[in-house]
Amino acid sequence: MLQASAKVWVIGAASFTGQHLIPALQQANYNVDTSAVDITDLPQLEGTLLKIQPDYIINLAGISFVPDGANASIYAVNTFGPQNILTACLKLPRAPKQIVLASSSNVYGIQAAEKLNEACPVNPISHYGCSKWAMEQIAKTYSDKLNITVTRPFNYTGRGQDIKFLVPKIVDHFKRRADSIKLGNIDIWRDFSDVRWVAQAYTELLSVPNNELSFVNLCSGRLTSIRDVIALLEDITGHTLKIEIDPQFARPADIKRQCGDNEYLFERVPGLRQVEPLSAMLKWMLEAA
């Protein structure tokens, strides 16, 4: 039985994921600290960490939408920010029981396998993917002193995600019953999960003893194309959008198909529920005020 005094510091609590993770952790009887900090500022980070002295840390802070930052800022936040967290943890009188660092499925890049498990060699093809892979490599150098779990989330979405991201953008157009939408390549397939399920996965992972550096996929194990997402929304709403293909929204380095293997996740957390069908999540998003 989890003690109410177990404290989790969620770094990046104001993020899309954090908005859903915090209530999930609270429901699981964790004491959640949401103190904001600049993870690129090591002295500030050390001071905040010494004040909180958490039992667990989940780092969600990062640049996830590549146009949001130049290459230098992507590495500053996604790579060296987590390094600062790990360095600061070594200053604590008692190290956290577990530190969870959010990486990304983008570390896999282009692979020959249909489903990607944690044993696949990394092959990032973007600065975002490279920044996360570099973070993972740095985490290895701390694994003899700290218990670290690195999550590799595949695509996930839900209420509250900015409409600059693809699925919320499409949902928003259907909610407004817009006549048309400009998109890039709609014939790409992704592994989509519900952010509420992702939040539950993070919560459940904290309760699993971890005495080594581990990597774990967060994914549904199912492929859905962007064209299929549009078709599902048409079925749900009865509305049809005119699709205008705009080259400015297409990314030359886009991977055509990327599906995750979640077998290891369910080995670690056998009680975790399966990801619900994508249609259920899209209905939930459409119903948002």
Secondary structure, DSSP 4 states (H G I P E B T S, - for coil): ---TT-EEEEETTTSHHHHHHHHHHHHTT-EEE-----TT-HHHHHHHHHHH--SEEEE--S--SGGGS-HHHHHIIIIIHHHHHHHHHTTSSS--SEEEEE--GGGT-S-SSSEE-TTSPP---SHHHHHHHHHHHHHHTTTTTS-EEEEEE--EE-TT--TTSHHHHHHHHHHTT-SEEEES----EE--EEHHHHHHHHHHHHTS---S-EEEEE--S--EEHHHHHHHHHHHH----EEEE-GGG--TT--SEEEE--HHHHHH-TTPPPPPPHHHHHHHHHT--
